Amino acid sequence: MSEHTDLVLQHLRAIRAELGALREDVREIKTRVGHVETEMGHLHTELAHVHSVLAEQSVRIDRLGTRIERIEKRLEILPA
């Protein structure tokens, strides 16, 4: 019986050691995923900013087109 008990205890110790290593790996993975999530948040913020700048530029270009059309009409210039 003692041999069986020792064998079971050895297996339990090995399992406990493996669980400890797995816990450490999971902690590291959680930390890295947290960093990735933070960076993704920064990217979303930057993309939103770029989108708003592009939208503003698009409005300005549209206004310029309208102004050029008015100037052409006043000067009676026909678009080519």
Solvent accessible surface area in square Angstrom, and as a share of the most:
residue,aa,sasa,rsa
1,M,192,0.86
2,S,76,0.49
3,E,144,0.64
4,H,121,0.54
5,T,74,0.43
6,D,76,0.39
7,L,93,0.46
8,V,83,0.47
9,L,71,0.35
10,Q,111,0.49
11,H,105,0.47
12,L,97,0.48
13,R,150,0.55
14,A,56,0.44
15,I,96,0.49
16,R,185,0.68
17,A,69,0.53
18,E,110,0.49
19,L,83,0.41
20,G,35,0.34
21,A,55,0.43
22,L,98,0.49
23,R,146,0.53
24,E,101,0.45
25,D,72,0.38
26,V,73,0.42
27,R,139,0.51
28,E,91,0.41
29,I,101,0.51
30,K,141,0.60
31,T,77,0.45
32,R,153,0.56
33,V,73,0.42
34,G,29,0.28
35,H,116,0.52
36,V,91,0.52
37,E,112,0.50
38,T,75,0.44
39,E,103,0.46
40,M,95,0.42
41,G,36,0.35
42,H,105,0.47
43,L,103,0.51
44,H,116,0.52
45,T,91,0.53
46,E,102,0.46
47,L,114,0.57
48,A,63,0.49
49,H,110,0.49
50,V,71,0.41
51,H,130,0.58
52,S,61,0.39
53,V,57,0.33
54,L,104,0.52
55,A,49,0.38
56,E,91,0.41
57,Q,88,0.39
58,S,57,0.37
59,V,70,0.40
60,R,138,0.50
61,I,114,0.58
62,D,91,0.47
63,R,150,0.55
64,L,95,0.47
65,G,32,0.30
66,T,76,0.44
67,R,134,0.49
68,I,95,0.48
69,E,101,0.46
70,R,130,0.47
71,I,92,0.47
72,E,42,0.19
73,K,158,0.67
74,R,189,0.69
75,L,114,0.57
76,E,151,0.68
77,I,88,0.45
78,L,156,0.78
79,P,101,0.64
80,A,156,1.21
